[in-house]
């Protein structure tokens, strides 16, 4: 595995970039289905930090299971599901 040193500025900048990319997301109105691990930069930036920035509810999922994810989205009305291509 490769380790990459990230600064706090990197994480903040990436979170602001995610907000610019998803500019139609409403503050306090979104529900992020967080099936990505937070120890990875993508999960931390898009699922955790971005969710906190916009005041979203973060629906954490311990392990990716497509059936459980679809049930969670249906039950909780998740509005954002960041994932890797294989998850889609």
WOUR-V933515 format. One record per residue. N is the residue number from 1. RES is the residue in three letters. PHI is phi in whole degrees, 0 to 359 (NA if undefined). D_CENTER is the distance of its C-alpha to the mean C-alpha in Angstrom with 1 decimal. Layout:
((N;RES;PHI;D_CENTER) (N;RES;PHI;D_CENTER))
//
This chain:
((1;UNK;NA;22.4) (2;UNK;256;22.0) (3;UNK;255;21.0) (4;UNK;235;19.9) (5;UNK;277;20.6) (6;UNK;245;18.1) (7;UNK;264;19.3) (8;UNK;299;17.9) (9;UNK;298;18.7) (10;UNK;302;16.6) (11;UNK;294;13.4) (12;UNK;294;14.4) (13;UNK;299;15.4) (14;UNK;296;12.3) (15;UNK;292;10.3) (16;UNK;294;13.2) (17;UNK;296;13.3) (18;UNK;297;9.8) (19;UNK;295;11.4) (20;UNK;295;14.5) (21;UNK;292;13.1) (22;UNK;254;11.6) (23;UNK;295;14.6) (24;UNK;273;15.3) (25;UNK;288;12.5) (26;UNK;269;14.6) (27;UNK;295;14.6) (28;UNK;77;14.6) (29;UNK;248;14.5) (30;UNK;268;11.0) (31;UNK;232;9.5) (32;UNK;270;5.9) (33;UNK;272;6.7) (34;UNK;261;5.2) (35;UNK;259;7.8) (36;UNK;276;7.2) (37;UNK;289;9.3) (38;UNK;287;8.7) (39;UNK;282;12.0) (40;UNK;262;11.0) (41;UNK;300;10.3) (42;UNK;293;7.6) (43;UNK;296;5.5) (44;UNK;293;7.0) (45;UNK;286;6.8) (46;UNK;274;3.8) (47;UNK;275;1.6) (48;UNK;268;5.4) (49;UNK;296;7.6) (50;UNK;296;6.7) (51;UNK;300;6.5) (52;UNK;293;9.7) (53;UNK;302;11.1) (54;UNK;265;11.4) (55;UNK;70;12.3) (56;UNK;278;10.0) (57;UNK;281;10.6) (58;UNK;250;8.0) (59;UNK;267;9.4) (60;UNK;280;9.4) (61;UNK;235;11.1) (62;UNK;291;13.5) (63;UNK;209;14.2) (64;UNK;287;13.4) (65;UNK;220;16.2) (66;UNK;307;16.3) (67;UNK;296;18.7) (68;UNK;294;16.9) (69;UNK;297;13.6) (70;UNK;297;15.9) (71;UNK;295;17.7) (72;UNK;294;14.8) (73;UNK;298;13.7) (74;UNK;294;17.5) (75;UNK;290;18.2) (76;UNK;265;15.5) (77;UNK;60;15.0) (78;UNK;299;11.3) (79;UNK;251;10.7) (80;UNK;222;7.3) (81;UNK;231;6.6) (82;UNK;287;5.0) (83;UNK;202;7.9) (84;UNK;278;11.0) (85;UNK;308;14.1) (86;UNK;292;15.8) (87;UNK;286;13.3) (88;UNK;277;14.3))
//
